[in-house]
Amino acid sequence: MNQQALFTRLIQYQKERFPLVQNGLLIVVFTCSAIAYSRLCRGDISMVNWKDLMIGIFTNLTFFFVLRISDEFKDHKEDLLYRSYLPVPRGLVTLNDLAIVGATLVVIQVSLILFVQIQMLLLFIGVWVYLYLMRYEFFVKAWLKEKQVLYVISHMAIIPIIDLYSSGLDWKLSNSTLHLGILWFVALSFCNGIVLEVGRKIKAPEDEEIGVITYSKLFGTKGGVLLWIFLLTVTFLLTLGAIHHAGFSLLAYSMITIAYLCSLIPPILFINEMNANSAKRIEAAAGIWTIVMYLTLGIVPLLLQL
């Protein structure tokens, strides 16, 4: 196939497996929030250099996209057996196509780090070491697959590691030290990663698929929803702690509380009406909650103090 055809197919691939608008918005807000929260904890209310910010956003976006590609390799056998409708099994793109795209993105990442942000090298390597271990399921794939809770925890640990990298765009590039307050941010980001993961894997009974693990299947439909509510509540409480630690105003408390209460509506409705549309609203609520949470944790307070 010609290059134009490949480009068209890759556009379709991202629509299905890594929607750039949706994921891009989350990653932009996540990156900016990590930087802003770190700066506010250090008492610095200035904006980060725009060039460093753009590189950080690009690096984080490509971290997650390469992780998506890695999952295509990791889950290929299962996808062929149970999810033949996905882009790779049905032949929209090949694993080789994705490998070329991933390798190209890595080369760009490494070039930016080596020639523009060399101070970020160790943090950057830390992310890639963990991504490599995730790609090979920490070399205990069969054992890990049997322990779904541990599996999720081990994979969500990438979020705190990327947190540290993102916050480093503040303290590392400012020749400062990591503020302990960032540990609040790391903890709630880890929990929120699980909120997103569980939220996208709650299905109505008629939408469950053979060979596809969902939390509504593991814990029962209502049990999966109650788990999501519990995780959301833990994340909410950690966010309150982070807000208190940074000394944010009443506005931050109000924003996050309203977001939390609104996020409880979709799961409650789903319990009363278990169908595909109501399940999708839980996933949407997880995404909206995440955006509001990160806006509240750094971006809005920093902008208000400029």
C-alpha positions as CSV (number, residue, x, y, z in Angstrom):
1,M,0.0,0.0,0.0
2,N,1.1,3.6,-0.7
3,Q,2.0,6.0,2.1
4,Q,-1.2,7.9,1.7
5,A,-3.2,4.7,2.3
6,L,-1.1,3.9,5.4
7,F,-1.7,7.4,6.7
8,T,-5.5,7.1,6.2
9,R,-5.4,3.7,8.0
10,L,-3.5,5.1,10.9
11,I,-6.0,7.9,11.2
12,Q,-8.8,5.3,11.5
13,Y,-6.7,3.3,13.9
14,Q,-6.3,6.2,16.3
15,K,-10.0,6.9,16.1
16,E,-10.8,3.5,17.4
17,R,-7.9,2.7,19.7
18,F,-6.4,6.0,20.8
19,P,-8.7,9.0,20.1
20,L,-6.3,11.9,19.9
21,V,-8.8,14.6,20.8
22,Q,-10.1,12.8,23.9
23,N,-6.7,11.4,25.0
24,G,-4.9,14.5,24.0
25,L,-7.1,16.7,26.2
26,L,-6.6,14.5,29.2
27,I,-2.8,14.4,28.7
28,V,-2.5,18.1,28.2
29,V,-4.5,18.8,31.4
30,F,-2.6,16.1,33.3
31,T,0.8,17.4,32.2
32,C,0.0,21.0,32.9
33,S,-1.5,20.1,36.3
34,A,1.6,18.2,37.4
35,I,3.8,21.2,36.5
36,A,1.5,23.7,38.1
37,Y,1.0,21.8,41.3
38,S,4.7,21.3,41.7
39,R,5.3,25.0,41.2
40,L,2.6,26.1,43.6
41,C,4.0,23.7,46.3
42,R,7.4,25.4,45.8
43,G,5.8,28.8,46.0
44,D,6.6,29.7,42.4
45,I,3.6,31.3,40.6
46,S,5.3,31.9,37.2
47,M,4.5,29.9,34.0
48,V,6.8,27.2,32.8
49,N,8.8,27.9,29.6
50,W,6.4,27.2,26.7
51,K,9.0,25.2,24.8
52,D,9.6,22.9,27.8
53,L,5.8,22.5,28.2
54,M,5.3,21.6,24.5
55,I,8.0,19.0,24.7
56,G,6.6,17.6,27.9
57,I,3.1,17.3,26.4
58,F,4.5,15.6,23.3
59,T,6.5,13.2,25.3
60,N,3.6,12.2,27.6
61,L,1.3,11.9,24.6
62,T,3.7,9.6,22.8
63,F,4.4,7.6,26.0
64,F,0.8,6.7,26.2
65,F,0.5,6.1,22.4
66,V,3.5,3.8,22.4
67,L,1.9,2.0,25.4
68,R,-1.2,1.5,23.3
69,I,1.0,0.0,20.5
70,S,2.8,-2.2,23.1
71,D,-0.6,-3.6,24.2
72,E,-1.4,-4.5,20.6
73,F,1.7,-6.8,20.6
74,K,1.1,-8.0,24.1
75,D,-2.6,-8.9,23.5
76,H,-2.3,-10.0,19.9
77,K,-3.1,-13.7,20.4
78,E,-6.1,-13.0,22.6
79,D,-7.4,-10.3,20.2
80,L,-7.2,-12.8,17.3
81,L,-9.2,-15.3,19.3
82,Y,-11.9,-13.1,20.9
83,R,-11.9,-9.6,19.3
84,S,-11.4,-10.0,15.6
85,Y,-13.2,-6.8,15.0
86,L,-10.3,-4.7,16.4
87,P,-8.1,-2.8,13.9
88,V,-5.1,-5.2,14.0
89,P,-6.9,-8.5,13.9
90,R,-9.1,-7.4,11.0
91,G,-6.2,-6.1,9.0
92,L,-6.7,-2.3,9.1
93,V,-3.1,-2.0,10.2
94,T,-0.4,-4.5,10.9
95,L,1.9,-4.9,13.9
96,N,4.8,-4.0,11.6
97,D,3.0,-0.7,10.7
98,L,2.6,0.1,14.4
99,A,6.2,-0.9,15.2
100,I,7.5,1.6,12.6
101,V,5.2,4.4,14.0
102,G,6.3,3.6,17.6
103,A,10.0,3.5,16.7
104,T,9.7,6.8,14.9
105,L,8.1,8.4,17.9
106,V,10.7,7.1,20.2
107,V,13.5,8.5,18.0
108,I,11.9,11.9,18.2
109,Q,11.4,11.6,22.0
110,V,15.1,10.7,22.5
111,S,16.3,13.5,20.2
112,L,14.3,16.1,22.1
113,I,15.6,14.8,25.5
114,L,19.2,14.6,24.4
115,F,19.4,17.9,22.5
116,V,16.9,20.1,24.4
117,Q,16.0,18.7,27.8
118,I,19.1,16.7,28.9
119,Q,18.2,17.4,32.5
120,M,15.2,15.1,32.1
121,L,17.2,12.1,30.9
122,L,17.1,10.0,34.1
123,L,13.4,10.6,34.6
124,F,12.8,9.8,31.0
125,I,14.8,6.6,31.2
126,G,12.8,5.6,34.4
127,V,9.5,5.8,32.4
128,W,11.0,3.7,29.6
129,V,12.4,1.0,31.9
130,Y,8.9,0.6,33.4
131,L,7.2,0.6,29.9
132,Y,9.6,-2.1,28.8
133,L,8.8,-4.3,31.9
134,M,5.0,-3.7,31.2
135,R,5.5,-4.8,27.6
136,Y,6.7,-8.2,28.7
137,E,4.3,-8.4,31.7
138,F,7.3,-8.2,34.1
139,F,8.3,-11.6,32.7
140,V,5.6,-13.4,34.7
141,K,2.7,-13.1,32.3
142,A,0.9,-16.3,33.1
143,W,1.1,-15.8,36.8
144,L,0.1,-12.1,36.6
145,K,-2.9,-12.8,34.4
146,E,-4.3,-15.0,37.1
147,K,-4.2,-12.1,39.6
148,Q,-6.3,-9.4,38.0
149,V,-6.1,-6.9,40.9
150,L,-2.3,-7.2,41.1
151,Y,-2.2,-7.0,37.3
152,V,-4.0,-3.7,37.3
153,I,-1.9,-2.3,40.2
154,S,1.3,-3.2,38.4
155,H,0.2,-1.6,35.2
156,M,-1.3,1.6,36.8
157,A,2.1,2.2,38.5
158,I,3.2,3.7,35.2
159,I,1.0,6.8,36.1
160,P,3.0,7.8,39.2
161,I,6.2,7.3,37.2
162,I,5.0,9.6,34.4
163,D,3.8,12.0,37.2
164,L,7.4,12.3,38.5
165,Y,8.6,12.9,34.9
166,S,5.9,15.6,34.4
167,S,6.5,17.4,37.7
168,G,10.2,17.3,36.7
169,L,9.4,19.7,33.9
170,D,9.1,22.2,36.9
171,W,11.6,21.2,39.6
172,K,14.2,19.4,37.5
173,L,14.4,22.1,34.8
174,S,14.4,24.8,37.5
175,N,17.4,23.1,39.1
176,S,15.4,22.7,42.3
177,T,14.4,19.5,44.3
178,L,11.3,17.4,44.3
179,H,8.8,18.9,46.8
180,L,7.2,16.3,49.1
181,G,3.8,17.7,48.3
182,I,4.0,16.1,44.9
183,L,3.5,12.7,46.7
184,W,-0.2,13.7,47.2
185,F,-0.4,14.3,43.4
186,V,1.3,11.0,42.7
187,A,-1.1,9.0,45.0
188,L,-4.3,10.5,43.6
189,S,-3.1,10.1,40.0
190,F,-2.4,6.4,40.7
191,C,-5.9,5.9,42.1
192,N,-7.4,8.0,39.3
193,G,-5.7,5.8,36.7
194,I,-7.6,2.9,38.2
195,V,-10.8,4.9,38.2
196,L,-10.4,5.4,34.4
197,E,-9.4,1.8,33.9
198,V,-12.4,0.3,35.8
199,G,-14.8,2.9,34.4
200,R,-14.1,1.8,30.8
201,K,-14.5,-1.9,31.7
202,I,-17.9,-1.8,33.2
203,K,-20.4,-3.4,30.8
204,A,-24.1,-4.1,30.7
205,P,-24.7,-7.9,31.0
206,E,-25.6,-8.3,27.3
207,D,-22.4,-6.6,26.2
208,E,-20.0,-8.9,28.0
209,E,-17.7,-10.8,25.6
210,I,-16.1,-14.3,26.0
211,G,-12.4,-14.0,26.7
212,V,-12.6,-10.3,27.5
213,I,-12.0,-9.3,31.2
214,T,-14.2,-6.6,32.6
215,Y,-14.8,-5.6,36.2
216,S,-18.5,-6.1,35.9
217,K,-17.7,-9.7,35.0
218,L,-15.1,-10.1,37.8
219,F,-17.1,-8.6,40.6
220,G,-20.7,-8.8,39.2
221,T,-22.4,-5.9,37.5
222,K,-23.4,-4.1,40.7
223,G,-20.2,-5.1,42.3
224,G,-18.1,-3.5,39.5
225,V,-20.1,-0.3,39.8
226,L,-19.7,-0.2,43.6
227,L,-15.9,-0.7,43.2
228,W,-15.8,2.2,40.8
229,I,-17.7,4.4,43.3
230,F,-15.3,3.4,46.0
231,L,-12.2,4.2,43.9
232,L,-13.7,7.5,42.9
233,T,-14.3,8.3,46.6
234,V,-10.7,7.5,47.6
235,T,-9.4,9.6,44.7
236,F,-11.7,12.5,45.9
237,L,-10.4,12.3,49.4
238,L,-6.8,12.3,48.2
239,T,-7.6,15.3,46.1
240,L,-9.0,17.1,49.1
241,G,-5.7,16.3,50.9
242,A,-3.7,17.7,48.0
243,I,-5.8,20.8,47.9
244,H,-5.3,21.3,51.7
245,H,-1.5,20.7,51.4
246,A,-1.1,23.3,48.7
247,G,-3.3,25.8,50.6
248,F,-5.8,26.4,47.7
249,S,-8.8,28.5,48.2
250,L,-12.5,27.5,48.8
251,L,-13.0,27.6,45.1
252,A,-10.9,24.5,44.7
253,Y,-12.8,22.6,47.4
254,S,-16.1,23.6,45.7
255,M,-15.1,22.6,42.2
256,I,-13.9,19.2,43.2
257,T,-16.8,18.4,45.5
258,I,-19.3,19.4,42.7
259,A,-17.4,17.2,40.2
260,Y,-17.4,14.3,42.6
261,L,-21.2,14.5,43.3
262,C,-22.0,14.8,39.6
263,S,-19.8,11.8,38.9
264,L,-21.9,9.7,41.2
265,I,-25.0,10.2,39.0
266,P,-24.1,7.9,36.0
267,P,-23.3,4.8,38.2
268,I,-26.5,5.2,40.2
269,L,-28.5,5.4,37.0
270,F,-26.6,2.4,35.5
271,I,-27.6,0.2,38.5
272,N,-31.3,1.1,37.8
273,E,-31.0,0.7,34.0
274,M,-28.2,-1.6,32.9
275,N,-27.6,-1.0,29.2
276,A,-24.8,-0.1,26.9
277,N,-25.6,3.6,26.9
278,S,-25.7,3.9,30.7
279,A,-22.4,2.0,30.9
280,K,-20.7,4.5,28.5
281,R,-21.9,7.3,30.7
282,I,-19.7,5.9,33.6
283,E,-16.7,5.9,31.3
284,A,-17.6,9.5,30.2
285,A,-18.0,10.5,33.9
286,A,-14.5,9.1,34.7
287,G,-13.0,11.2,31.9
288,I,-14.8,14.4,32.9
289,W,-14.0,13.9,36.5
290,T,-10.3,13.5,35.6
291,I,-10.2,16.8,33.6
292,V,-11.9,18.8,36.4
293,M,-9.7,17.2,39.0
294,Y,-6.5,18.1,37.2
295,L,-7.8,21.6,36.4
296,T,-8.6,22.1,40.1
297,L,-5.2,20.8,41.3
298,G,-3.0,23.2,39.7
299,I,-4.0,24.9,36.5
300,V,-6.9,27.0,37.8
301,P,-5.1,28.0,41.1
302,L,-2.0,29.0,39.2
303,L,-3.9,31.1,36.6
304,L,-5.7,32.8,39.5
305,Q,-2.4,33.9,41.1
306,L,-0.8,35.2,37.9
